[in-house]
Amino acid sequence: MMMPAALRVAALCASAHALQMTSRRRCLNGLGGAAFVTTLAPRKAEAEAAPTADELKRLTLGYQRMQTLLKDWQKITGGSCGNAQLSKEKSQVVATNGGALCDASPLVIQEYIGYKSINDPLYRSEKLMVRAAPLLKNPDDLDQYLEAVNLWGQKIQMSSLNAYTSAWGEANPNGSKAQVAAYMQEAKYDVEESADLLKRILVMLGLPLTA
């Protein structure tokens, strides 16, 4: 059975191309109107089928993993320190003198945001989110949804970049543990903002926050 015209328009506009546009109206205008959509939408829908329930569950699992990362940040990223909490004095020694009391593990952050393995729940999550656009609880949220997806992609990319930069913070010229800590903190900020964006996306899709 043919998909209603309005849904075909939403499905087509919920593409990577639409992420570069500021509004759904611009998307529709860029496509040359409903007649053009009617011609191309079935082919687009076939190429970019809406995700299955199992695929959507990856977003919920990914959100849970991000919450675990933020809750146990020191334990997960603390490297050789693990669960140990440094005293204020020892932390200052590490930061200022490049001491070896702790060797952080910044790259572990990538495992929680889909940048480490194809088995990570959030691997290529942005593409999955775009495919899920026609499943929005409220079609009027499409603009907000695409904006959130676009910001999500930017934030997790920055999280991965800061984690990678932090991992090489001491090896770079004039590097130090202070630089490692600074990039780690930036990565944490990005993860926090990414988690908030993912929560918004889950809510707009009507998906649970816990599996």
PyMOL commands that place a pseudoatom at each C-alpha (Angstrom):
pseudoatom trace, name=CA, resn=MET, resi=1, chain=A, elem=C, hetatm=0, pos=[0.000, 0.000, 0.000]
pseudoatom trace, name=CA, resn=MET, resi=2, chain=A, elem=C, hetatm=0, pos=[1.312, 3.455, -0.889]
pseudoatom trace, name=CA, resn=MET, resi=3, chain=A, elem=C, hetatm=0, pos=[2.574, 5.589, 1.977]
pseudoatom trace, name=CA, resn=PRO, resi=4, chain=A, elem=C, hetatm=0, pos=[0.505, 8.797, 2.475]
pseudoatom trace, name=CA, resn=ALA, resi=5, chain=A, elem=C, hetatm=0, pos=[2.044, 11.766, 0.699]
pseudoatom trace, name=CA, resn=ALA, resi=6, chain=A, elem=C, hetatm=0, pos=[2.788, 13.619, 3.942]
pseudoatom trace, name=CA, resn=LEU, resi=7, chain=A, elem=C, hetatm=0, pos=[4.755, 10.686, 5.316]
pseudoatom trace, name=CA, resn=ARG, resi=8, chain=A, elem=C, hetatm=0, pos=[6.618, 10.209, 2.055]
pseudoatom trace, name=CA, resn=VAL, resi=9, chain=A, elem=C, hetatm=0, pos=[7.672, 13.858, 2.246]
pseudoatom trace, name=CA, resn=ALA, resi=10, chain=A, elem=C, hetatm=0, pos=[8.845, 13.434, 5.840]
pseudoatom trace, name=CA, resn=ALA, resi=11, chain=A, elem=C, hetatm=0, pos=[10.775, 10.279, 4.992]
pseudoatom trace, name=CA, resn=LEU, resi=12, chain=A, elem=C, hetatm=0, pos=[12.531, 11.931, 2.086]
pseudoatom trace, name=CA, resn=CYS, resi=13, chain=A, elem=C, hetatm=0, pos=[13.324, 15.104, 3.961]
pseudoatom trace, name=CA, resn=ALA, resi=14, chain=A, elem=C, hetatm=0, pos=[14.718, 13.025, 6.852]
pseudoatom trace, name=CA, resn=SER, resi=15, chain=A, elem=C, hetatm=0, pos=[17.869, 12.340, 4.886]
pseudoatom trace, name=CA, resn=ALA, resi=16, chain=A, elem=C, hetatm=0, pos=[21.479, 13.410, 5.253]
pseudoatom trace, name=CA, resn=HIS, resi=17, chain=A, elem=C, hetatm=0, pos=[20.710, 16.178, 2.763]
pseudoatom trace, name=CA, resn=ALA, resi=18, chain=A, elem=C, hetatm=0, pos=[18.056, 17.555, 5.087]
pseudoatom trace, name=CA, resn=LEU, resi=19, chain=A, elem=C, hetatm=0, pos=[20.563, 17.895, 7.913]
pseudoatom trace, name=CA, resn=GLN, resi=20, chain=A, elem=C, hetatm=0, pos=[22.239, 20.651, 5.930]
pseudoatom trace, name=CA, resn=MET, resi=21, chain=A, elem=C, hetatm=0, pos=[19.018, 22.653, 5.719]
pseudoatom trace, name=CA, resn=THR, resi=22, chain=A, elem=C, hetatm=0, pos=[17.602, 24.891, 8.398]
pseudoatom trace, name=CA, resn=SER, resi=23, chain=A, elem=C, hetatm=0, pos=[13.954, 23.903, 8.080]
pseudoatom trace, name=CA, resn=ARG, resi=24, chain=A, elem=C, hetatm=0, pos=[11.570, 21.363, 6.677]
pseudoatom trace, name=CA, resn=ARG, resi=25, chain=A, elem=C, hetatm=0, pos=[10.133, 24.053, 4.401]
pseudoatom trace, name=CA, resn=ARG, resi=26, chain=A, elem=C, hetatm=0, pos=[13.534, 24.596, 2.798]
pseudoatom trace, name=CA, resn=CYS, resi=27, chain=A, elem=C, hetatm=0, pos=[13.834, 20.853, 2.374]
pseudoatom trace, name=CA, resn=LEU, resi=28, chain=A, elem=C, hetatm=0, pos=[10.554, 20.661, 0.531]
pseudoatom trace, name=CA, resn=ASN, resi=29, chain=A, elem=C, hetatm=0, pos=[11.365, 23.658, -1.621]
pseudoatom trace, name=CA, resn=GLY, resi=30, chain=A, elem=C, hetatm=0, pos=[14.755, 22.176, -2.423]
pseudoatom trace, name=CA, resn=LEU, resi=31, chain=A, elem=C, hetatm=0, pos=[13.055, 19.015, -3.657]
pseudoatom trace, name=CA, resn=GLY, resi=32, chain=A, elem=C, hetatm=0, pos=[10.919, 21.008, -6.081]
pseudoatom trace, name=CA, resn=GLY, resi=33, chain=A, elem=C, hetatm=0, pos=[7.536, 20.330, -4.523]
pseudoatom trace, name=CA, resn=ALA, resi=34, chain=A, elem=C, hetatm=0, pos=[5.216, 17.440, -3.753]
pseudoatom trace, name=CA, resn=ALA, resi=35, chain=A, elem=C, hetatm=0, pos=[5.109, 16.131, -7.321]
pseudoatom trace, name=CA, resn=PHE, resi=36, chain=A, elem=C, hetatm=0, pos=[8.849, 15.485, -7.232]
pseudoatom trace, name=CA, resn=VAL, resi=37, chain=A, elem=C, hetatm=0, pos=[8.479, 13.809, -3.842]
pseudoatom trace, name=CA, resn=THR, resi=38, chain=A, elem=C, hetatm=0, pos=[5.705, 11.535, -5.123]
pseudoatom trace, name=CA, resn=THR, resi=39, chain=A, elem=C, hetatm=0, pos=[8.026, 10.310, -7.861]
pseudoatom trace, name=CA, resn=LEU, resi=40, chain=A, elem=C, hetatm=0, pos=[11.115, 9.703, -5.757]
pseudoatom trace, name=CA, resn=ALA, resi=41, chain=A, elem=C, hetatm=0, pos=[9.810, 8.852, -2.294]
pseudoatom trace, name=CA, resn=PRO, resi=42, chain=A, elem=C, hetatm=0, pos=[9.025, 5.142, -2.907]
pseudoatom trace, name=CA, resn=ARG, resi=43, chain=A, elem=C, hetatm=0, pos=[12.545, 4.585, -4.226]
pseudoatom trace, name=CA, resn=LYS, resi=44, chain=A, elem=C, hetatm=0, pos=[14.025, 6.562, -1.301]
pseudoatom trace, name=CA, resn=ALA, resi=45, chain=A, elem=C, hetatm=0, pos=[11.927, 4.670, 1.241]
pseudoatom trace, name=CA, resn=GLU, resi=46, chain=A, elem=C, hetatm=0, pos=[13.141, 1.390, -0.210]
pseudoatom trace, name=CA, resn=ALA, resi=47, chain=A, elem=C, hetatm=0, pos=[16.780, 2.505, 0.001]
pseudoatom trace, name=CA, resn=GLU, resi=48, chain=A, elem=C, hetatm=0, pos=[16.433, 3.999, 3.492]
pseudoatom trace, name=CA, resn=ALA, resi=49, chain=A, elem=C, hetatm=0, pos=[13.907, 1.776, 5.246]
pseudoatom trace, name=CA, resn=ALA, resi=50, chain=A, elem=C, hetatm=0, pos=[12.723, 2.782, 8.694]
pseudoatom trace, name=CA, resn=PRO, resi=51, chain=A, elem=C, hetatm=0, pos=[14.745, 1.029, 11.424]
pseudoatom trace, name=CA, resn=THR, resi=52, chain=A, elem=C, hetatm=0, pos=[13.453, -2.075, 13.160]
pseudoatom trace, name=CA, resn=ALA, resi=53, chain=A, elem=C, hetatm=0, pos=[12.651, -2.297, 16.865]
pseudoatom trace, name=CA, resn=ASP, resi=54, chain=A, elem=C, hetatm=0, pos=[15.973, -4.057, 17.470]
pseudoatom trace, name=CA, resn=GLU, resi=55, chain=A, elem=C, hetatm=0, pos=[17.857, -1.294, 15.687]
pseudoatom trace, name=CA, resn=LEU, resi=56, chain=A, elem=C, hetatm=0, pos=[16.063, 1.399, 17.689]
pseudoatom trace, name=CA, resn=LYS, resi=57, chain=A, elem=C, hetatm=0, pos=[16.906, -0.464, 20.886]
pseudoatom trace, name=CA, resn=ARG, resi=58, chain=A, elem=C, hetatm=0, pos=[20.551, 0.348, 20.170]
pseudoatom trace, name=CA, resn=LEU, resi=59, chain=A, elem=C, hetatm=0, pos=[19.816, 4.009, 20.904]
pseudoatom trace, name=CA, resn=THR, resi=60, chain=A, elem=C, hetatm=0, pos=[18.389, 3.153, 24.309]
pseudoatom trace, name=CA, resn=LEU, resi=61, chain=A, elem=C, hetatm=0, pos=[21.316, 0.857, 25.113]
pseudoatom trace, name=CA, resn=GLY, resi=62, chain=A, elem=C, hetatm=0, pos=[23.728, 3.542, 23.966]
pseudoatom trace, name=CA, resn=TYR, resi=63, chain=A, elem=C, hetatm=0, pos=[22.086, 6.104, 26.230]
pseudoatom trace, name=CA, resn=GLN, resi=64, chain=A, elem=C, hetatm=0, pos=[22.352, 3.742, 29.187]
pseudoatom trace, name=CA, resn=ARG, resi=65, chain=A, elem=C, hetatm=0, pos=[26.041, 3.164, 28.476]
pseudoatom trace, name=CA, resn=MET, resi=66, chain=A, elem=C, hetatm=0, pos=[26.674, 6.902, 28.296]
pseudoatom trace, name=CA, resn=GLN, resi=67, chain=A, elem=C, hetatm=0, pos=[24.979, 7.333, 31.670]
pseudoatom trace, name=CA, resn=THR, resi=68, chain=A, elem=C, hetatm=0, pos=[27.235, 4.605, 33.082]
pseudoatom trace, name=CA, resn=LEU, resi=69, chain=A, elem=C, hetatm=0, pos=[30.287, 6.367, 31.659]
pseudoatom trace, name=CA, resn=LEU, resi=70, chain=A, elem=C, hetatm=0, pos=[29.304, 9.689, 33.216]
pseudoatom trace, name=CA, resn=LYS, resi=71, chain=A, elem=C, hetatm=0, pos=[28.361, 8.132, 36.549]
pseudoatom trace, name=CA, resn=ASP, resi=72, chain=A, elem=C, hetatm=0, pos=[31.608, 6.147, 36.834]
pseudoatom trace, name=CA, resn=TRP, resi=73, chain=A, elem=C, hetatm=0, pos=[33.838, 8.546, 34.895]
pseudoatom trace, name=CA, resn=GLN, resi=74, chain=A, elem=C, hetatm=0, pos=[36.845, 8.294, 37.203]
pseudoatom trace, name=CA, resn=LYS, resi=75, chain=A, elem=C, hetatm=0, pos=[36.608, 4.518, 37.476]
pseudoatom trace, name=CA, resn=ILE, resi=76, chain=A, elem=C, hetatm=0, pos=[36.281, 4.018, 33.708]
pseudoatom trace, name=CA, resn=THR, resi=77, chain=A, elem=C, hetatm=0, pos=[38.748, 6.616, 32.450]
pseudoatom trace, name=CA, resn=GLY, resi=78, chain=A, elem=C, hetatm=0, pos=[41.143, 6.608, 35.410]
pseudoatom trace, name=CA, resn=GLY, resi=79, chain=A, elem=C, hetatm=0, pos=[43.465, 4.016, 33.888]
pseudoatom trace, name=CA, resn=SER, resi=80, chain=A, elem=C, hetatm=0, pos=[45.898, 2.562, 36.376]
pseudoatom trace, name=CA, resn=CYS, resi=81, chain=A, elem=C, hetatm=0, pos=[44.189, 4.419, 39.222]
pseudoatom trace, name=CA, resn=GLY, resi=82, chain=A, elem=C, hetatm=0, pos=[40.942, 2.582, 38.652]
pseudoatom trace, name=CA, resn=ASN, resi=83, chain=A, elem=C, hetatm=0, pos=[38.646, 3.246, 41.571]
pseudoatom trace, name=CA, resn=ALA, resi=84, chain=A, elem=C, hetatm=0, pos=[41.310, 4.993, 43.628]
pseudoatom trace, name=CA, resn=GLN, resi=85, chain=A, elem=C, hetatm=0, pos=[40.615, 8.593, 44.555]
pseudoatom trace, name=CA, resn=LEU, resi=86, chain=A, elem=C, hetatm=0, pos=[43.697, 10.766, 44.724]
pseudoatom trace, name=CA, resn=SER, resi=87, chain=A, elem=C, hetatm=0, pos=[44.123, 13.261, 47.496]
pseudoatom trace, name=CA, resn=LYS, resi=88, chain=A, elem=C, hetatm=0, pos=[44.035, 16.922, 46.503]
pseudoatom trace, name=CA, resn=GLU, resi=89, chain=A, elem=C, hetatm=0, pos=[47.791, 17.207, 47.050]
pseudoatom trace, name=CA, resn=LYS, resi=90, chain=A, elem=C, hetatm=0, pos=[48.626, 14.174, 44.911]
pseudoatom trace, name=CA, resn=SER, resi=91, chain=A, elem=C, hetatm=0, pos=[46.276, 15.353, 42.158]
pseudoatom trace, name=CA, resn=GLN, resi=92, chain=A, elem=C, hetatm=0, pos=[48.158, 18.653, 42.075]
pseudoatom trace, name=CA, resn=VAL, resi=93, chain=A, elem=C, hetatm=0, pos=[51.469, 16.828, 41.776]
pseudoatom trace, name=CA, resn=VAL, resi=94, chain=A, elem=C, hetatm=0, pos=[50.155, 14.857, 38.801]
pseudoatom trace, name=CA, resn=ALA, resi=95, chain=A, elem=C, hetatm=0, pos=[48.802, 17.954, 37.087]
pseudoatom trace, name=CA, resn=THR, resi=96, chain=A, elem=C, hetatm=0, pos=[51.786, 20.233, 37.602]
pseudoatom trace, name=CA, resn=ASN, resi=97, chain=A, elem=C, hetatm=0, pos=[54.784, 17.928, 37.561]
pseudoatom trace, name=CA, resn=GLY, resi=98, chain=A, elem=C, hetatm=0, pos=[53.637, 15.296, 35.093]
pseudoatom trace, name=CA, resn=GLY, resi=99, chain=A, elem=C, hetatm=0, pos=[53.857, 12.671, 37.821]
pseudoatom trace, name=CA, resn=ALA, resi=100, chain=A, elem=C, hetatm=0, pos=[53.039, 9.046, 37.136]
pseudoatom trace, name=CA, resn=LEU, resi=101, chain=A, elem=C, hetatm=0, pos=[50.572, 8.421, 39.933]
pseudoatom trace, name=CA, resn=CYS, resi=102, chain=A, elem=C, hetatm=0, pos=[47.850, 7.834, 37.358]
pseudoatom trace, name=CA, resn=ASP, resi=103, chain=A, elem=C, hetatm=0, pos=[47.861, 7.062, 33.676]
pseudoatom trace, name=CA, resn=ALA, resi=104, chain=A, elem=C, hetatm=0, pos=[44.448, 7.987, 32.285]
pseudoatom trace, name=CA, resn=SER, resi=105, chain=A, elem=C, hetatm=0, pos=[42.761, 5.928, 29.580]
pseudoatom trace, name=CA, resn=PRO, resi=106, chain=A, elem=C, hetatm=0, pos=[41.060, 8.574, 27.407]
pseudoatom trace, name=CA, resn=LEU, resi=107, chain=A, elem=C, hetatm=0, pos=[40.422, 6.318, 24.413]
pseudoatom trace, name=CA, resn=VAL, resi=108, chain=A, elem=C, hetatm=0, pos=[38.001, 4.194, 26.444]
pseudoatom trace, name=CA, resn=ILE, resi=109, chain=A, elem=C, hetatm=0, pos=[35.527, 7.065, 25.971]
pseudoatom trace, name=CA, resn=GLN, resi=110, chain=A, elem=C, hetatm=0, pos=[35.218, 6.113, 22.312]
pseudoatom trace, name=CA, resn=GLU, resi=111, chain=A, elem=C, hetatm=0, pos=[33.822, 2.718, 23.311]
pseudoatom trace, name=CA, resn=TYR, resi=112, chain=A, elem=C, hetatm=0, pos=[30.786, 4.405, 24.849]
pseudoatom trace, name=CA, resn=ILE, resi=113, chain=A, elem=C, hetatm=0, pos=[29.920, 6.746, 21.965]
pseudoatom trace, name=CA, resn=GLY, resi=114, chain=A, elem=C, hetatm=0, pos=[30.164, 4.357, 19.018]
pseudoatom trace, name=CA, resn=TYR, resi=115, chain=A, elem=C, hetatm=0, pos=[33.640, 5.264, 17.776]
pseudoatom trace, name=CA, resn=LYS, resi=116, chain=A, elem=C, hetatm=0, pos=[35.511, 2.097, 18.700]
pseudoatom trace, name=CA, resn=SER, resi=117, chain=A, elem=C, hetatm=0, pos=[33.776, -0.955, 17.271]
pseudoatom trace, name=CA, resn=ILE, resi=118, chain=A, elem=C, hetatm=0, pos=[30.997, -1.886, 14.882]
pseudoatom trace, name=CA, resn=ASN, resi=119, chain=A, elem=C, hetatm=0, pos=[29.528, -3.812, 17.814]
pseudoatom trace, name=CA, resn=ASP, resi=120, chain=A, elem=C, hetatm=0, pos=[29.022, -0.640, 19.867]
pseudoatom trace, name=CA, resn=PRO, resi=121, chain=A, elem=C, hetatm=0, pos=[25.295, 0.197, 20.192]
pseudoatom trace, name=CA, resn=LEU, resi=122, chain=A, elem=C, hetatm=0, pos=[25.898, 3.740, 18.957]
pseudoatom trace, name=CA, resn=TYR, resi=123, chain=A, elem=C, hetatm=0, pos=[28.021, 2.777, 15.956]
pseudoatom trace, name=CA, resn=ARG, resi=124, chain=A, elem=C, hetatm=0, pos=[26.838, 4.944, 13.025]
pseudoatom trace, name=CA, resn=SER, resi=125, chain=A, elem=C, hetatm=0, pos=[24.043, 6.172, 15.271]
pseudoatom trace, name=CA, resn=GLU, resi=126, chain=A, elem=C, hetatm=0, pos=[23.547, 9.403, 13.344]
pseudoatom trace, name=CA, resn=LYS, resi=127, chain=A, elem=C, hetatm=0, pos=[22.574, 7.471, 10.218]
pseudoatom trace, name=CA, resn=LEU, resi=128, chain=A, elem=C, hetatm=0, pos=[20.181, 5.348, 12.269]
pseudoatom trace, name=CA, resn=MET, resi=129, chain=A, elem=C, hetatm=0, pos=[18.587, 8.473, 13.738]
pseudoatom trace, name=CA, resn=VAL, resi=130, chain=A, elem=C, hetatm=0, pos=[18.037, 9.964, 10.281]
pseudoatom trace, name=CA, resn=ARG, resi=131, chain=A, elem=C, hetatm=0, pos=[16.293, 6.780, 9.135]
pseudoatom trace, name=CA, resn=ALA, resi=132, chain=A, elem=C, hetatm=0, pos=[14.077, 6.947, 12.228]
pseudoatom trace, name=CA, resn=ALA, resi=133, chain=A, elem=C, hetatm=0, pos=[12.753, 10.440, 11.425]
pseudoatom trace, name=CA, resn=PRO, resi=134, chain=A, elem=C, hetatm=0, pos=[9.450, 9.173, 9.936]
pseudoatom trace, name=CA, resn=LEU, resi=135, chain=A, elem=C, hetatm=0, pos=[8.754, 7.424, 13.267]
pseudoatom trace, name=CA, resn=LEU, resi=136, chain=A, elem=C, hetatm=0, pos=[8.518, 10.650, 15.275]
pseudoatom trace, name=CA, resn=LYS, resi=137, chain=A, elem=C, hetatm=0, pos=[5.626, 10.751, 17.736]
pseudoatom trace, name=CA, resn=ASN, resi=138, chain=A, elem=C, hetatm=0, pos=[4.799, 14.244, 16.500]
pseudoatom trace, name=CA, resn=PRO, resi=139, chain=A, elem=C, hetatm=0, pos=[5.630, 14.978, 12.837]
pseudoatom trace, name=CA, resn=ASP, resi=140, chain=A, elem=C, hetatm=0, pos=[5.751, 18.679, 13.687]
pseudoatom trace, name=CA, resn=ASP, resi=141, chain=A, elem=C, hetatm=0, pos=[8.942, 17.972, 15.660]
pseudoatom trace, name=CA, resn=LEU, resi=142, chain=A, elem=C, hetatm=0, pos=[10.874, 17.144, 12.481]
pseudoatom trace, name=CA, resn=ASP, resi=143, chain=A, elem=C, hetatm=0, pos=[12.877, 20.383, 12.412]
pseudoatom trace, name=CA, resn=GLN, resi=144, chain=A, elem=C, hetatm=0, pos=[13.834, 20.088, 16.081]
pseudoatom trace, name=CA, resn=TYR, resi=145, chain=A, elem=C, hetatm=0, pos=[14.629, 16.430, 15.636]
pseudoatom trace, name=CA, resn=LEU, resi=146, chain=A, elem=C, hetatm=0, pos=[16.950, 16.937, 12.669]
pseudoatom trace, name=CA, resn=GLU, resi=147, chain=A, elem=C, hetatm=0, pos=[18.683, 19.779, 14.484]
pseudoatom trace, name=CA, resn=ALA, resi=148, chain=A, elem=C, hetatm=0, pos=[19.218, 17.537, 17.529]
pseudoatom trace, name=CA, resn=VAL, resi=149, chain=A, elem=C, hetatm=0, pos=[20.595, 14.760, 15.319]
pseudoatom trace, name=CA, resn=ASN, resi=150, chain=A, elem=C, hetatm=0, pos=[22.951, 17.199, 13.628]
pseudoatom trace, name=CA, resn=LEU, resi=151, chain=A, elem=C, hetatm=0, pos=[24.198, 18.522, 16.982]
pseudoatom trace, name=CA, resn=TRP, resi=152, chain=A, elem=C, hetatm=0, pos=[24.524, 14.950, 18.255]
pseudoatom trace, name=CA, resn=GLY, resi=153, chain=A, elem=C, hetatm=0, pos=[26.855, 14.096, 15.389]
pseudoatom trace, name=CA, resn=GLN, resi=154, chain=A, elem=C, hetatm=0, pos=[28.986, 17.161, 16.089]
pseudoatom trace, name=CA, resn=LYS, resi=155, chain=A, elem=C, hetatm=0, pos=[29.199, 16.565, 19.837]
pseudoatom trace, name=CA, resn=ILE, resi=156, chain=A, elem=C, hetatm=0, pos=[30.162, 12.900, 19.743]
pseudoatom trace, name=CA, resn=GLN, resi=157, chain=A, elem=C, hetatm=0, pos=[32.743, 13.695, 17.083]
pseudoatom trace, name=CA, resn=MET, resi=158, chain=A, elem=C, hetatm=0, pos=[34.251, 16.317, 19.386]
pseudoatom trace, name=CA, resn=SER, resi=159, chain=A, elem=C, hetatm=0, pos=[34.153, 13.846, 22.294]
pseudoatom trace, name=CA, resn=SER, resi=160, chain=A, elem=C, hetatm=0, pos=[36.095, 11.335, 20.221]
pseudoatom trace, name=CA, resn=LEU, resi=161, chain=A, elem=C, hetatm=0, pos=[38.552, 13.982, 19.039]
pseudoatom trace, name=CA, resn=ASN, resi=162, chain=A, elem=C, hetatm=0, pos=[39.219, 15.274, 22.549]
pseudoatom trace, name=CA, resn=ALA, resi=163, chain=A, elem=C, hetatm=0, pos=[39.639, 11.726, 23.833]
pseudoatom trace, name=CA, resn=TYR, resi=164, chain=A, elem=C, hetatm=0, pos=[42.161, 10.994, 21.084]
pseudoatom trace, name=CA, resn=THR, resi=165, chain=A, elem=C, hetatm=0, pos=[44.001, 14.277, 21.665]
pseudoatom trace, name=CA, resn=SER, resi=166, chain=A, elem=C, hetatm=0, pos=[44.084, 13.598, 25.395]
pseudoatom trace, name=CA, resn=ALA, resi=167, chain=A, elem=C, hetatm=0, pos=[45.614, 10.167, 24.787]
pseudoatom trace, name=CA, resn=TRP, resi=168, chain=A, elem=C, hetatm=0, pos=[48.576, 11.874, 23.090]
pseudoatom trace, name=CA, resn=GLY, resi=169, chain=A, elem=C, hetatm=0, pos=[48.692, 14.872, 25.407]
pseudoatom trace, name=CA, resn=GLU, resi=170, chain=A, elem=C, hetatm=0, pos=[51.989, 13.911, 27.017]
pseudoatom trace, name=CA, resn=ALA, resi=171, chain=A, elem=C, hetatm=0, pos=[53.660, 12.670, 23.847]
pseudoatom trace, name=CA, resn=ASN, resi=172, chain=A, elem=C, hetatm=0, pos=[53.217, 15.989, 22.047]
pseudoatom trace, name=CA, resn=PRO, resi=173, chain=A, elem=C, hetatm=0, pos=[55.905, 18.698, 22.312]
pseudoatom trace, name=CA, resn=ASN, resi=174, chain=A, elem=C, hetatm=0, pos=[55.494, 20.516, 25.628]
pseudoatom trace, name=CA, resn=GLY, resi=175, chain=A, elem=C, hetatm=0, pos=[52.858, 17.968, 26.566]
pseudoatom trace, name=CA, resn=SER, resi=176, chain=A, elem=C, hetatm=0, pos=[51.941, 17.257, 30.170]
pseudoatom trace, name=CA, resn=LYS, resi=177, chain=A, elem=C, hetatm=0, pos=[49.417, 15.509, 32.347]
pseudoatom trace, name=CA, resn=ALA, resi=178, chain=A, elem=C, hetatm=0, pos=[47.766, 18.889, 32.805]
pseudoatom trace, name=CA, resn=GLN, resi=179, chain=A, elem=C, hetatm=0, pos=[47.005, 18.948, 29.075]
pseudoatom trace, name=CA, resn=VAL, resi=180, chain=A, elem=C, hetatm=0, pos=[45.729, 15.380, 29.242]
pseudoatom trace, name=CA, resn=ALA, resi=181, chain=A, elem=C, hetatm=0, pos=[43.389, 16.368, 32.080]
pseudoatom trace, name=CA, resn=ALA, resi=182, chain=A, elem=C, hetatm=0, pos=[42.191, 19.460, 30.200]
pseudoatom trace, name=CA, resn=TYR, resi=183, chain=A, elem=C, hetatm=0, pos=[41.271, 17.508, 27.079]
pseudoatom trace, name=CA, resn=MET, resi=184, chain=A, elem=C, hetatm=0, pos=[39.647, 14.808, 29.213]
pseudoatom trace, name=CA, resn=GLN, resi=185, chain=A, elem=C, hetatm=0, pos=[37.477, 17.455, 30.855]
pseudoatom trace, name=CA, resn=GLU, resi=186, chain=A, elem=C, hetatm=0, pos=[36.473, 18.836, 27.468]
pseudoatom trace, name=CA, resn=ALA, resi=187, chain=A, elem=C, hetatm=0, pos=[35.595, 15.315, 26.354]
pseudoatom trace, name=CA, resn=LYS, resi=188, chain=A, elem=C, hetatm=0, pos=[33.435, 14.881, 29.441]
pseudoatom trace, name=CA, resn=TYR, resi=189, chain=A, elem=C, hetatm=0, pos=[31.564, 18.118, 28.726]
pseudoatom trace, name=CA, resn=ASP, resi=190, chain=A, elem=C, hetatm=0, pos=[30.887, 16.901, 25.190]
pseudoatom trace, name=CA, resn=VAL, resi=191, chain=A, elem=C, hetatm=0, pos=[29.699, 13.510, 26.442]
pseudoatom trace, name=CA, resn=GLU, resi=192, chain=A, elem=C, hetatm=0, pos=[27.338, 15.220, 28.896]
pseudoatom trace, name=CA, resn=GLU, resi=193, chain=A, elem=C, hetatm=0, pos=[25.866, 17.395, 26.150]
pseudoatom trace, name=CA, resn=SER, resi=194, chain=A, elem=C, hetatm=0, pos=[25.673, 14.399, 23.797]
pseudoatom trace, name=CA, resn=ALA, resi=195, chain=A, elem=C, hetatm=0, pos=[23.775, 12.391, 26.395]
pseudoatom trace, name=CA, resn=ASP, resi=196, chain=A, elem=C, hetatm=0, pos=[21.265, 15.228, 26.800]
pseudoatom trace, name=CA, resn=LEU, resi=197, chain=A, elem=C, hetatm=0, pos=[20.780, 15.364, 23.021]
pseudoatom trace, name=CA, resn=LEU, resi=198, chain=A, elem=C, hetatm=0, pos=[20.320, 11.598, 22.836]
pseudoatom trace, name=CA, resn=LYS, resi=199, chain=A, elem=C, hetatm=0, pos=[17.705, 11.799, 25.576]
pseudoatom trace, name=CA, resn=ARG, resi=200, chain=A, elem=C, hetatm=0, pos=[15.805, 14.427, 23.573]
pseudoatom trace, name=CA, resn=ILE, resi=201, chain=A, elem=C, hetatm=0, pos=[15.980, 12.245, 20.482]
pseudoatom trace, name=CA, resn=LEU, resi=202, chain=A, elem=C, hetatm=0, pos=[14.697, 9.187, 22.369]
pseudoatom trace, name=CA, resn=VAL, resi=203, chain=A, elem=C, hetatm=0, pos=[11.812, 11.185, 23.815]
pseudoatom trace, name=CA, resn=MET, resi=204, chain=A, elem=C, hetatm=0, pos=[10.799, 12.561, 20.411]
pseudoatom trace, name=CA, resn=LEU, resi=205, chain=A, elem=C, hetatm=0, pos=[10.838, 9.022, 19.020]
pseudoatom trace, name=CA, resn=GLY, resi=206, chain=A, elem=C, hetatm=0, pos=[8.837, 7.720, 21.961]
pseudoatom trace, name=CA, resn=LEU, resi=207, chain=A, elem=C, hetatm=0, pos=[11.602, 5.299, 22.917]
pseudoatom trace, name=CA, resn=PRO, resi=208, chain=A, elem=C, hetatm=0, pos=[12.408, 4.225, 26.510]
pseudoatom trace, name=CA, resn=LEU, resi=209, chain=A, elem=C, hetatm=0, pos=[15.437, 5.570, 28.355]
pseudoatom trace, name=CA, resn=THR, resi=210, chain=A, elem=C, hetatm=0, pos=[16.142, 2.149, 29.838]
pseudoatom trace, name=CA, resn=ALA, resi=211, chain=A, elem=C, hetatm=0, pos=[16.182, -1.209, 28.095]
for i in range(1, 211): cmd.bond("trace and resi %d" % i, "trace and resi %d" % (i + 1))
show_as sticks, trace
zoom trace
